[in-house]
Amino acid sequence: MERIALLGGSFNPPHVAHQMVALWVLATGRADRVWLVPCFRHPFGKKLVAFEHRLRMCDLAVEPFAPGKLAVSRVEEQLGESRTYHTVRHLVDRHPDRRFSLVIGADILAEKDSWYRFEAIEELVDVLVVGRAGHPSPPDAPLLPEVSSTEIRGRLARGEPVDHLVPAPVCRYIGEHELYQDADD
């Protein structure tokens, strides 16, 4: 049975730590493939650049990986919402021939009570946790570099370089489309 790890997020923008998480999942054999799942609408109303921009940046971020190992899913656009439970339930029902897992950062462990039906998610799929700086992590969770989309957007709004934090094709796309030039983006 093919094992798919779901890596969801705003991807506003996607960055090198997202790629590192995907590489960790694949390299350690925790899944056969990773699907990036950009949220269509943020469940807490967080302002995001247009879904199509974030989707295209995700497509660019997966290019360095072996064909078929990392893909981008439009499932939340198709569902019209961004509730992890609904996304996972839909995928599990639609693909009974696949086994899904959900990749989360250790910061989510402290917030899981605020998530819609987190316990039901844990019943549907395995949850893989990656370490985040400043948050307690399970002992087997890798601690990844402290990179955040919030920091990247702030640097871009201030005109500071981000080429060390964002995959080169994504960085070019951001420049070509003049994204994140304002602090409000």
C-alpha atoms as an extended CHARMM CRD file, in Angstrom:
* protein
*
       185  EXT
         1         1  MET       CA              0.0000000000        0.0000000000        0.0000000000  PROA      1               0.0000000000
         2         2  GLU       CA              1.4420000000        3.3610000000       -1.0310000000  PROA      2               0.0000000000
         3         3  ARG       CA              2.1390000000        5.6920000000        1.9100000000  PROA      3               0.0000000000
         4         4  ILE       CA              1.4590000000        9.4130000000        1.3960000000  PROA      4               0.0000000000
         5         5  ALA       CA              2.5400000000       12.0670000000        3.8910000000  PROA      5               0.0000000000
         6         6  LEU       CA              0.4550000000       15.2370000000        3.8390000000  PROA      6               0.0000000000
         7         7  LEU       CA              2.3340000000       18.4490000000        4.5350000000  PROA      7               0.0000000000
         8         8  GLY       CA             -0.2550000000       21.1790000000        4.8380000000  PROA      8               0.0000000000
         9         9  GLY       CA              0.2130000000       24.8670000000        5.3870000000  PROA      9               0.0000000000
        10        10  SER       CA             -0.3560000000       28.3660000000        4.1540000000  PROA      10              0.0000000000
        11        11  PHE       CA              2.8710000000       28.2300000000        2.1220000000  PROA      11              0.0000000000
        12        12  ASN       CA              2.8490000000       32.0190000000        2.1490000000  PROA      12              0.0000000000
        13        13  PRO       CA              5.5340000000       31.5810000000        0.7600000000  PROA      13              0.0000000000
        14        14  PRO       CA              6.9750000000       28.0560000000        0.7470000000  PROA      14              0.0000000000
        15        15  HSD       CA             10.5730000000       28.0040000000        2.0110000000  PROA      15              0.0000000000
        16        16  VAL       CA             13.5950000000       25.7450000000        2.4160000000  PROA      16              0.0000000000
        17        17  ALA       CA             12.4220000000       24.3390000000        5.7720000000  PROA      17              0.0000000000
        18        18  HSD       CA              9.2940000000       23.0100000000        4.0190000000  PROA      18              0.0000000000
        19        19  GLN       CA             11.5840000000       21.2660000000        1.5470000000  PROA      19              0.0000000000
        20        20  MET       CA             13.7310000000       19.9230000000        4.4040000000  PROA      20              0.0000000000
        21        21  VAL       CA             10.6560000000       18.4650000000        6.1100000000  PROA      21              0.0000000000
        22        22  ALA       CA              9.6560000000       16.7080000000        2.8820000000  PROA      22              0.0000000000
        23        23  LEU       CA             13.1940000000       15.3920000000        2.4170000000  PROA      23              0.0000000000
        24        24  TRP       CA             13.2630000000       14.0800000000        6.0090000000  PROA      24              0.0000000000
        25        25  VAL       CA              9.9640000000       12.2350000000        5.4860000000  PROA      25              0.0000000000
        26        26  LEU       CA             11.1950000000       10.6380000000        2.2610000000  PROA      26              0.0000000000
        27        27  ALA       CA             14.7970000000        9.9590000000        3.3200000000  PROA      27              0.0000000000
        28        28  THR       CA             13.7690000000        8.2330000000        6.5580000000  PROA      28              0.0000000000
        29        29  GLY       CA             11.1670000000        6.0820000000        4.8210000000  PROA      29              0.0000000000
        30        30  ARG       CA              8.2180000000        7.4880000000        6.7280000000  PROA      30              0.0000000000
        31        31  ALA       CA              6.3100000000        7.7560000000        3.4310000000  PROA      31              0.0000000000
        32        32  ASP       CA              6.7290000000        6.8950000000       -0.2330000000  PROA      32              0.0000000000
        33        33  ARG       CA              5.5320000000       10.3080000000       -1.3940000000  PROA      33              0.0000000000
        34        34  VAL       CA              4.7820000000       13.7140000000        0.1000000000  PROA      34              0.0000000000
        35        35  TRP       CA              1.8920000000       15.9200000000       -0.9610000000  PROA      35              0.0000000000
        36        36  LEU       CA              2.0830000000       19.6180000000       -0.1780000000  PROA      36              0.0000000000
        37        37  VAL       CA             -1.4360000000       20.7920000000        0.6310000000  PROA      37              0.0000000000
        38        38  PRO       CA             -1.7050000000       24.5910000000        0.4990000000  PROA      38              0.0000000000
        39        39  CYS       CA             -4.7300000000       25.8740000000        2.3690000000  PROA      39              0.0000000000
        40        40  PHE       CA             -7.3610000000       27.4620000000        0.1980000000  PROA      40              0.0000000000
        41        41  ARG       CA             -8.6660000000       29.8590000000        2.8520000000  PROA      41              0.0000000000
        42        42  HSD       CA             -6.9950000000       30.1700000000        6.2050000000  PROA      42              0.0000000000
        43        43  PRO       CA             -9.3710000000       28.7580000000        8.8520000000  PROA      43              0.0000000000
        44        44  PHE       CA             -8.6340000000       31.6770000000       11.1850000000  PROA      44              0.0000000000
        45        45  GLY       CA             -8.9830000000       34.3720000000        8.5050000000  PROA      45              0.0000000000
        46        46  LYS       CA             -5.2520000000       35.0430000000        8.1630000000  PROA      46              0.0000000000
        47        47  LYS       CA             -4.5260000000       37.2120000000        5.1180000000  PROA      47              0.0000000000
        48        48  LEU       CA             -2.7670000000       35.2700000000        2.3500000000  PROA      48              0.0000000000
        49        49  VAL       CA             -1.6330000000       36.0890000000       -1.1570000000  PROA      49              0.0000000000
        50        50  ALA       CA             -3.8970000000       34.5610000000       -3.8100000000  PROA      50              0.0000000000
        51        51  PHE       CA             -4.2030000000       30.7780000000       -3.7860000000  PROA      51              0.0000000000
        52        52  GLU       CA             -2.9440000000       30.5420000000       -7.3870000000  PROA      52              0.0000000000
        53        53  HSD       CA              0.3020000000       32.3300000000       -6.4270000000  PROA      53              0.0000000000
        54        54  ARG       CA              0.8560000000       30.0440000000       -3.4390000000  PROA      54              0.0000000000
        55        55  LEU       CA              0.0230000000       26.9780000000       -5.5230000000  PROA      55              0.0000000000
        56        56  ARG       CA              2.4930000000       27.9990000000       -8.2370000000  PROA      56              0.0000000000
        57        57  MET       CA              5.2150000000       28.6960000000       -5.6530000000  PROA      57              0.0000000000
        58        58  CYS       CA              4.6240000000       25.2150000000       -4.2000000000  PROA      58              0.0000000000
        59        59  ASP       CA              4.9470000000       23.7330000000       -7.6990000000  PROA      59              0.0000000000
        60        60  LEU       CA              8.2910000000       25.5120000000       -8.0540000000  PROA      60              0.0000000000
        61        61  ALA       CA              9.4510000000       24.3410000000       -4.6080000000  PROA      61              0.0000000000
        62        62  VAL       CA              8.9000000000       20.6620000000       -5.4680000000  PROA      62              0.0000000000
        63        63  GLU       CA             10.8590000000       20.7810000000       -8.7460000000  PROA      63              0.0000000000
        64        64  PRO       CA             14.2470000000       19.7050000000       -7.2710000000  PROA      64              0.0000000000
        65        65  PHE       CA             12.7960000000       16.4270000000       -5.9680000000  PROA      65              0.0000000000
        66        66  ALA       CA             12.7450000000       13.1370000000       -7.8550000000  PROA      66              0.0000000000
        67        67  PRO       CA              9.7140000000       12.9490000000      -10.1610000000  PROA      67              0.0000000000
        68        68  GLY       CA              6.6370000000       11.6900000000       -8.3430000000  PROA      68              0.0000000000
        69        69  LYS       CA              8.1740000000       11.8930000000       -4.8650000000  PROA      69              0.0000000000
        70        70  LEU       CA              6.7820000000       15.3170000000       -4.0130000000  PROA      70              0.0000000000
        71        71  ALA       CA              3.5680000000       16.7410000000       -5.4470000000  PROA      71              0.0000000000
        72        72  VAL       CA              1.1820000000       19.6140000000       -4.8170000000  PROA      72              0.0000000000
        73        73  SER       CA             -2.4720000000       18.9200000000       -4.0830000000  PROA      73              0.0000000000
        74        74  ARG       CA             -5.3660000000       21.2560000000       -4.8810000000  PROA      74              0.0000000000
        75        75  VAL       CA             -7.7060000000       19.2950000000       -2.6140000000  PROA      75              0.0000000000
        76        76  GLU       CA             -8.5650000000       22.2230000000       -0.3450000000  PROA      76              0.0000000000
        77        77  GLU       CA             -9.4860000000       24.3580000000       -3.3410000000  PROA      77              0.0000000000
        78        78  GLN       CA            -11.7520000000       21.5390000000       -4.5300000000  PROA      78              0.0000000000
        79        79  LEU       CA            -13.3210000000       21.2780000000       -1.0670000000  PROA      79              0.0000000000
        80        80  GLY       CA            -13.6440000000       25.0500000000       -0.7960000000  PROA      80              0.0000000000
        81        81  GLU       CA            -12.3660000000       25.0960000000        2.7730000000  PROA      81              0.0000000000
        82        82  SER       CA             -9.2610000000       24.5170000000        4.8240000000  PROA      82              0.0000000000
        83        83  ARG       CA            -10.0930000000       22.3000000000        7.7570000000  PROA      83              0.0000000000
        84        84  THR       CA             -7.5090000000       19.5740000000        8.1560000000  PROA      84              0.0000000000
        85        85  TYR       CA            -10.0830000000       17.0650000000        9.3850000000  PROA      85              0.0000000000
        86        86  HSD       CA            -12.2380000000       17.5260000000        6.2520000000  PROA      86              0.0000000000
        87        87  THR       CA             -9.1850000000       17.3340000000        3.9800000000  PROA      87              0.0000000000
        88        88  VAL       CA             -7.8780000000       14.1650000000        5.6130000000  PROA      88              0.0000000000
        89        89  ARG       CA            -11.3330000000       12.5460000000        5.7470000000  PROA      89              0.0000000000
        90        90  HSD       CA            -11.8650000000       13.3140000000        2.0340000000  PROA      90              0.0000000000
        91        91  LEU       CA             -8.4950000000       11.8970000000        0.9960000000  PROA      91              0.0000000000
        92        92  VAL       CA             -8.8340000000        8.7500000000        3.1030000000  PROA      92              0.0000000000
        93        93  ASP       CA            -12.2990000000        8.1080000000        1.6590000000  PROA      93              0.0000000000
        94        94  ARG       CA            -11.2610000000        8.8960000000       -1.9050000000  PROA      94              0.0000000000
        95        95  HSD       CA             -8.0490000000        6.8170000000       -1.8410000000  PROA      95              0.0000000000
        96        96  PRO       CA             -8.7090000000        3.6290000000        0.1570000000  PROA      96              0.0000000000
        97        97  ASP       CA             -5.6830000000        2.0570000000       -1.5510000000  PROA      97              0.0000000000
        98        98  ARG       CA             -3.2960000000        4.5480000000        0.1210000000  PROA      98              0.0000000000
        99        99  ARG       CA             -2.1990000000        5.0420000000        3.7070000000  PROA      99              0.0000000000
       100       100  PHE       CA             -1.9390000000        8.6720000000        4.7510000000  PROA      100             0.0000000000
       101       101  SER       CA              0.0210000000       10.4220000000        7.4640000000  PROA      101             0.0000000000
       102       102  LEU       CA             -0.0210000000       14.0640000000        8.4980000000  PROA      102             0.0000000000
       103       103  VAL       CA              3.1880000000       16.0160000000        9.0900000000  PROA      103             0.0000000000
       104       104  ILE       CA              2.9780000000       18.7330000000       11.7380000000  PROA      104             0.0000000000
       105       105  GLY       CA              5.4230000000       20.9560000000       13.5590000000  PROA      105             0.0000000000
       106       106  ALA       CA              5.9440000000       20.5040000000       17.2950000000  PROA      106             0.0000000000
       107       107  ASP       CA              4.3360000000       23.9300000000       17.7840000000  PROA      107             0.0000000000
       108       108  ILE       CA              1.0030000000       22.3790000000       16.7440000000  PROA      108             0.0000000000
       109       109  LEU       CA              1.1080000000       19.9190000000       19.6490000000  PROA      109             0.0000000000
       110       110  ALA       CA              0.4450000000       22.7950000000       22.0450000000  PROA      110             0.0000000000
       111       111  GLU       CA             -2.3870000000       24.0870000000       19.8100000000  PROA      111             0.0000000000
       112       112  LYS       CA             -4.1280000000       20.8360000000       18.9580000000  PROA      112             0.0000000000
       113       113  ASP       CA             -7.0290000000       21.5940000000       21.3130000000  PROA      113             0.0000000000
       114       114  SER       CA             -7.9120000000       24.5750000000       19.0990000000  PROA      114             0.0000000000
       115       115  TRP       CA             -7.9050000000       22.4420000000       15.9420000000  PROA      115             0.0000000000
       116       116  TYR       CA            -11.1840000000       21.1660000000       14.5830000000  PROA      116             0.0000000000
       117       117  ARG       CA            -11.4530000000       17.4510000000       15.5020000000  PROA      117             0.0000000000
       118       118  PHE       CA             -7.7350000000       16.8310000000       16.0500000000  PROA      118             0.0000000000
       119       119  GLU       CA             -8.4310000000       13.5720000000       17.9120000000  PROA      119             0.0000000000
       120       120  ALA       CA            -10.4370000000       12.3340000000       14.9170000000  PROA      120             0.0000000000
       121       121  ILE       CA             -7.5030000000       13.2230000000       12.6490000000  PROA      121             0.0000000000
       122       122  GLU       CA             -5.2370000000       11.0900000000       14.8520000000  PROA      122             0.0000000000
       123       123  GLU       CA             -7.6780000000        8.1920000000       14.4240000000  PROA      123             0.0000000000
       124       124  LEU       CA             -7.6430000000        8.5310000000       10.6300000000  PROA      124             0.0000000000
       125       125  VAL       CA             -3.8990000000        8.9580000000       10.0070000000  PROA      125             0.0000000000
       126       126  ASP       CA             -0.5060000000        8.6800000000       11.6470000000  PROA      126             0.0000000000
       127       127  VAL       CA              0.8270000000       12.0320000000       12.8240000000  PROA      127             0.0000000000
       128       128  LEU       CA              4.5050000000       12.7230000000       12.1310000000  PROA      128             0.0000000000
       129       129  VAL       CA              6.0160000000       15.4950000000       14.2330000000  PROA      129             0.0000000000
       130       130  VAL       CA              9.0190000000       17.6330000000       13.2760000000  PROA      130             0.0000000000
       131       131  GLY       CA             10.7530000000       19.8300000000       15.8190000000  PROA      131             0.0000000000
       132       132  ARG       CA             10.3250000000       23.5880000000       15.8890000000  PROA      132             0.0000000000
       133       133  ALA       CA             12.6830000000       25.8520000000       17.7980000000  PROA      133             0.0000000000
       134       134  GLY       CA             11.2360000000       26.9660000000       21.1130000000  PROA      134             0.0000000000
       135       135  HSD       CA              8.6970000000       24.1320000000       21.3480000000  PROA      135             0.0000000000
       136       136  PRO       CA              8.9770000000       20.7880000000       23.1660000000  PROA      136             0.0000000000
       137       137  SER       CA              9.3490000000       17.9480000000       20.6810000000  PROA      137             0.0000000000
       138       138  PRO       CA              9.1430000000       14.1700000000       20.8280000000  PROA      138             0.0000000000
       139       139  PRO       CA             12.6280000000       12.6510000000       21.2160000000  PROA      139             0.0000000000
       140       140  ASP       CA             12.6700000000       11.2310000000       17.6600000000  PROA      140             0.0000000000
       141       141  ALA       CA             11.5710000000       14.4790000000       15.9660000000  PROA      141             0.0000000000
       142       142  PRO       CA             14.2960000000       16.2290000000       13.9670000000  PROA      142             0.0000000000
       143       143  LEU       CA             14.8290000000       19.8800000000       14.8370000000  PROA      143             0.0000000000
       144       144  LEU       CA             14.7570000000       21.9150000000       11.6580000000  PROA      144             0.0000000000
       145       145  PRO       CA             16.2420000000       25.3640000000       11.0140000000  PROA      145             0.0000000000
       146       146  GLU       CA             14.2900000000       28.2870000000       12.3720000000  PROA      146             0.0000000000
       147       147  VAL       CA             12.7320000000       29.5770000000        9.1530000000  PROA      147             0.0000000000
       148       148  SER       CA              9.2420000000       31.0300000000        8.9380000000  PROA      148             0.0000000000
       149       149  SER       CA              7.0690000000       32.4820000000        6.2170000000  PROA      149             0.0000000000
       150       150  THR       CA              6.2900000000       35.3950000000        8.5600000000  PROA      150             0.0000000000
       151       151  GLU       CA              9.9830000000       36.2480000000        8.8070000000  PROA      151             0.0000000000
       152       152  ILE       CA             10.3710000000       35.9390000000        5.0270000000  PROA      152             0.0000000000
       153       153  ARG       CA              7.4130000000       38.2430000000        4.3280000000  PROA      153             0.0000000000
       154       154  GLY       CA              8.8220000000       40.7980000000        6.7500000000  PROA      154             0.0000000000
       155       155  ARG       CA             12.2490000000       40.6770000000        5.1320000000  PROA      155             0.0000000000
       156       156  LEU       CA             10.7080000000       41.1010000000        1.6740000000  PROA      156             0.0000000000
       157       157  ALA       CA              8.5870000000       44.0560000000        2.8270000000  PROA      157             0.0000000000
       158       158  ARG       CA             11.7620000000       45.6960000000        4.1900000000  PROA      158             0.0000000000
       159       159  GLY       CA             13.6460000000       44.9810000000        0.9440000000  PROA      159             0.0000000000
       160       160  GLU       CA             16.0180000000       42.5160000000        2.6350000000  PROA      160             0.0000000000
       161       161  PRO       CA             17.3390000000       39.4060000000        0.8480000000  PROA      161             0.0000000000
       162       162  VAL       CA             15.6140000000       36.0400000000        1.2920000000  PROA      162             0.0000000000
       163       163  ASP       CA             17.5700000000       33.9560000000       -1.2160000000  PROA      163             0.0000000000
       164       164  HSD       CA             19.0510000000       31.9030000000        1.6430000000  PROA      164             0.0000000000
       165       165  LEU       CA             15.5700000000       31.0500000000        2.9810000000  PROA      165             0.0000000000
       166       166  VAL       CA             13.4970000000       30.5000000000       -0.1680000000  PROA      166             0.0000000000
       167       167  PRO       CA             14.1190000000       28.1000000000       -3.0910000000  PROA      167             0.0000000000
       168       168  ALA       CA             15.6280000000       30.0170000000       -6.0240000000  PROA      168             0.0000000000
       169       169  PRO       CA             12.6710000000       29.5120000000       -8.4150000000  PROA      169             0.0000000000
       170       170  VAL       CA             10.2470000000       30.6700000000       -5.7020000000  PROA      170             0.0000000000
       171       171  CYS       CA             12.4250000000       33.7000000000       -5.0220000000  PROA      171             0.0000000000
       172       172  ARG       CA             12.3620000000       34.6030000000       -8.7350000000  PROA      172             0.0000000000
       173       173  TYR       CA              8.5750000000       34.1300000000       -8.8640000000  PROA      173             0.0000000000
       174       174  ILE       CA              8.0960000000       36.4290000000       -5.8650000000  PROA      174             0.0000000000
       175       175  GLY       CA             10.1970000000       39.1110000000       -7.5840000000  PROA      175             0.0000000000
       176       176  GLU       CA              8.5020000000       38.7360000000      -10.9730000000  PROA      176             0.0000000000
       177       177  HSD       CA              5.0410000000       39.0610000000       -9.3960000000  PROA      177             0.0000000000
       178       178  GLU       CA              6.0800000000       41.6990000000       -6.8550000000  PROA      178             0.0000000000
       179       179  LEU       CA              4.6720000000       39.6820000000       -3.9570000000  PROA      179             0.0000000000
       180       180  TYR       CA              5.1070000000       40.5910000000       -0.2860000000  PROA      180             0.0000000000
       181       181  GLN       CA              6.3580000000       44.1130000000       -0.9380000000  PROA      181             0.0000000000
       182       182  ASP       CA              4.0090000000       45.5350000000        1.6810000000  PROA      182             0.0000000000
       183       183  ALA       CA              3.9280000000       44.5670000000        5.3470000000  PROA      183             0.0000000000
       184       184  ASP       CA              0.2090000000       43.7880000000        4.8450000000  PROA      184             0.0000000000
       185       185  ASP       CA              0.8670000000       41.0110000000        2.2590000000  PROA      185             0.0000000000
